Amino acid sequence: MHSAEIAFIVVGVLLVLVIGNIVFSFVAERRNPPIGNFIECEGVRLHYLERGDPVAPSVVLFHGNGSLI
C-alpha cells in the first residue's frame, strides 16, 4: 500500500467516526431531553435548574462539563 492509500483510509475512518458521533449524540439528546431551563448570557447558552423555596436564601452551584476541559 502506498502512503496516499493509507491516508485516504485513515481519513475515511475518521469521517465515519465523526458522522457516527454526531448521529449518536442527536439520538441520545432526543431520547433524554434535559430537565430545567436554558438562558443565553453573552452569547453562551446556559442550562439551569431551580429547586427549593423561591423566597429562601439562595445557593448557586456552578460546574463545568468534562468536555470543556
C-alpha positions as protocol buffer text, in pm:
chain_id: "A"
residue {
  index: 1
  type: MET
  ca { x: 0 y: 0 z: 0 }
}
residue {
  index: 2
  type: HIS
  ca { x: 112 y: 350 z: -75 }
}
residue {
  index: 3
  type: SER
  ca { x: 107 y: 626 z: 183 }
}
residue {
  index: 4
  type: ALA
  ca { x: -170 y: 805 z: -13 }
}
residue {
  index: 5
  type: GLU
  ca { x: -394 y: 497 z: 14 }
}
residue {
  index: 6
  type: ILE
  ca { x: -328 y: 467 z: 387 }
}
residue {
  index: 7
  type: ALA
  ca { x: -402 y: 838 z: 436 }
}
residue {
  index: 8
  type: PHE
  ca { x: -726 y: 801 z: 240 }
}
residue {
  index: 9
  type: ILE
  ca { x: -833 y: 505 z: 456 }
}
residue {
  index: 10
  type: VAL
  ca { x: -747 y: 690 z: 779 }
}
residue {
  index: 11
  type: VAL
  ca { x: -941 y: 999 z: 667 }
}
residue {
  index: 12
  type: GLY
  ca { x: -1237 y: 779 z: 568 }
}
residue {
  index: 13
  type: VAL
  ca { x: -1242 y: 602 z: 905 }
}
residue {
  index: 14
  type: LEU
  ca { x: -1220 y: 935 z: 1090 }
}
residue {
  index: 15
  type: LEU
  ca { x: -1504 y: 1075 z: 880 }
}
residue {
  index: 16
  type: VAL
  ca { x: -1723 y: 774 z: 959 }
}
residue {
  index: 17
  type: LEU
  ca { x: -1644 y: 812 z: 1331 }
}
residue {
  index: 18
  type: VAL
  ca { x: -1730 y: 1183 z: 1329 }
}
residue {
  index: 19
  type: ILE
  ca { x: -2060 y: 1125 z: 1150 }
}
residue {
  index: 20
  type: GLY
  ca { x: -2142 y: 836 z: 1384 }
}
residue {
  index: 21
  type: ASN
  ca { x: -2068 y: 1053 z: 1687 }
}
residue {
  index: 22
  type: ILE
  ca { x: -2299 y: 1327 z: 1559 }
}
residue {
  index: 23
  type: VAL
  ca { x: -2579 y: 1080 z: 1490 }
}
residue {
  index: 24
  type: PHE
  ca { x: -2544 y: 903 z: 1826 }
}
residue {
  index: 25
  type: SER
  ca { x: -2540 y: 1233 z: 2019 }
}
residue {
  index: 26
  type: PHE
  ca { x: -2852 y: 1351 z: 1832 }
}
residue {
  index: 27
  type: VAL
  ca { x: -3033 y: 1026 z: 1916 }
}
residue {
  index: 28
  type: ALA
  ca { x: -2922 y: 1043 z: 2283 }
}
residue {
  index: 29
  type: GLU
  ca { x: -3042 y: 1403 z: 2315 }
}
residue {
  index: 30
  type: ARG
  ca { x: -3380 y: 1313 z: 2161 }
}
residue {
  index: 31
  type: ARG
  ca { x: -3425 y: 1017 z: 2398 }
}
residue {
  index: 32
  type: ASN
  ca { x: -3310 y: 1209 z: 2707 }
}
residue {
  index: 33
  type: PRO
  ca { x: -3423 y: 1572 z: 2690 }
}
residue {
  index: 34
  type: PRO
  ca { x: -3268 y: 1798 z: 2954 }
}
residue {
  index: 35
  type: ILE
  ca { x: -3468 y: 1897 z: 3261 }
}
residue {
  index: 36
  type: GLY
  ca { x: -3465 y: 2257 z: 3371 }
}
residue {
  index: 37
  type: ASN
  ca { x: -3439 y: 2571 z: 3162 }
}
residue {
  index: 38
  type: PHE
  ca { x: -3191 y: 2749 z: 2936 }
}
residue {
  index: 39
  type: ILE
  ca { x: -3086 y: 3112 z: 2923 }
}
residue {
  index: 40
  type: GLU
  ca { x: -2840 y: 3291 z: 2699 }
}
residue {
  index: 41
  type: CYS
  ca { x: -2574 y: 3504 z: 2866 }
}
residue {
  index: 42
  type: GLU
  ca { x: -2326 y: 3695 z: 2650 }
}
residue {
  index: 43
  type: GLY
  ca { x: -2374 y: 3453 z: 2362 }
}
residue {
  index: 44
  type: VAL
  ca { x: -2337 y: 3140 z: 2578 }
}
residue {
  index: 45
  type: ARG
  ca { x: -2633 y: 2905 z: 2626 }
}
residue {
  index: 46
  type: LEU
  ca { x: -2659 y: 2810 z: 2995 }
}
residue {
  index: 47
  type: HIS
  ca { x: -2864 y: 2529 z: 3144 }
}
residue {
  index: 48
  type: TYR
  ca { x: -3001 y: 2575 z: 3495 }
}
residue {
  index: 49
  type: LEU
  ca { x: -3227 y: 2406 z: 3749 }
}
residue {
  index: 50
  type: GLU
  ca { x: -3432 y: 2581 z: 4015 }
}
residue {
  index: 51
  type: ARG
  ca { x: -3502 y: 2395 z: 4339 }
}
residue {
  index: 52
  type: GLY
  ca { x: -3648 y: 2484 z: 4677 }
}
residue {
  index: 53
  type: ASP
  ca { x: -3834 y: 2781 z: 4819 }
}
residue {
  index: 54
  type: PRO
  ca { x: -3800 y: 3089 z: 4596 }
}
residue {
  index: 55
  type: VAL
  ca { x: -3813 y: 3329 z: 4894 }
}
residue {
  index: 56
  type: ALA
  ca { x: -3545 y: 3147 z: 5096 }
}
residue {
  index: 57
  type: PRO
  ca { x: -3174 y: 3243 z: 5074 }
}
residue {
  index: 58
  type: SER
  ca { x: -3016 y: 3115 z: 4754 }
}
residue {
  index: 59
  type: VAL
  ca { x: -2716 y: 2898 z: 4683 }
}
residue {
  index: 60
  type: VAL
  ca { x: -2574 y: 2891 z: 4333 }
}
residue {
  index: 61
  type: LEU
  ca { x: -2362 y: 2593 z: 4231 }
}
residue {
  index: 62
  type: PHE
  ca { x: -2153 y: 2607 z: 3914 }
}
residue {
  index: 63
  type: HIS
  ca { x: -1994 y: 2314 z: 3742 }
}
residue {
  index: 64
  type: GLY
  ca { x: -1838 y: 2255 z: 3407 }
}
residue {
  index: 65
  type: ASN
  ca { x: -1869 y: 1985 z: 3152 }
}
residue {
  index: 66
  type: GLY
  ca { x: -1582 y: 1739 z: 3124 }
}
residue {
  index: 67
  type: SER
  ca { x: -1564 y: 1802 z: 2750 }
}
residue {
  index: 68
  type: LEU
  ca { x: -1485 y: 2169 z: 2817 }
}
residue {
  index: 69
  type: ILE
  ca { x: -1156 y: 2091 z: 2990 }
}
